[in-house]
């Protein structure tokens, strides 16, 4: 059985000096690769560094999370320059998107929307897939992607919107990843129920969203838990389900012949 964690944050301080053990535990649970996504310019370099250290297991995506627009408004230009300079070193642009949970005031939301459009245009310029974060702004996020992104590879990460918006994304040809929190959160169970297996990938969003009660830090090994839960939920064979979602990830992120199993 093979599994891939398509969205994590392994560059976070929670994992500093501990990634060797993270990799060992992941491999022991059939997780053959993990994609780590940055949230701003500084962490983008850190993602590239751990990708180099754990070549063939950790793969990088470079993004600027929407909640960071408010904290670091001037850093977007730095991120755009960094992305252009290092475009051949990462798989996709993300995570990017909108977050109205953390951003409440209209002026900052307007700024975030303008910045999001800039990043969508950047993804087109770099010919990169996009990884989308949207919280309490699902419909607006989808609208801006539809209006401003010319590419055809869209990965909706940890989507919590209603079924009609999930189906709208599916109609657009987009992929959705189900997080490990599916074991306890009804809206992620709804996501897993709505998305067909041929459009589904699996993620941890590590170090967040652990499926284990009392576990303070989620990590890629826990994909094995959510895979079993979703396979049971959909009443399908676990190994066939795992292989399908893994192949989806390999195809979407062009990982064929890049994964190295020690």
HELIX and SHEET records of a PDB file:
HELIX    1   1 UNK A   13  UNK A   15  5                                   3    
HELIX    2   2 UNK A   19  UNK A   28  1                                  10    
HELIX    3   3 UNK A   41  UNK A   53  1                                  13    
HELIX    4   4 UNK A   68  UNK A   71  1                                   4    
HELIX    5   5 UNK A   75  UNK A   85  1                                  11    
HELIX    6   6 UNK A   87  UNK A   89  5                                   3    
HELIX    7   7 UNK A  106  UNK A  126  1                                  21    
HELIX    8   8 UNK A  138  UNK A  148  1                                  11    
HELIX    9   9 UNK A  163  UNK A  171  1                                   9    
HELIX   10  10 UNK A  180  UNK A  183  5                                   4    
HELIX   11  11 UNK A  186  UNK A  194  1                                   9    
HELIX   12  12 UNK A  197  UNK A  199  5                                   3    
HELIX   13  13 UNK A  220  UNK A  222  5                                   3    
HELIX   14  14 UNK A  223  UNK A  234  1                                  12    
HELIX   15  15 UNK A  238  UNK A  252  1                                  15    
SHEET    1   A 3 UNK A   3  UNK A   8  0                                        
SHEET    2   A 3 UNK A  31  UNK A  37  1                                        
SHEET    3   A 3 UNK A  58  UNK A  61  1                                        
SHEET    1   B 5 UNK A  92  UNK A  99  0                                        
SHEET    2   B 5 UNK A 129  UNK A 135  1                                        
SHEET    3   B 5 UNK A 154  UNK A 157  1                                        
SHEET    4   B 5 UNK A 175  UNK A 179  1                                        
SHEET    5   B 5 UNK A 200  UNK A 203  1                                        
END                                                                             
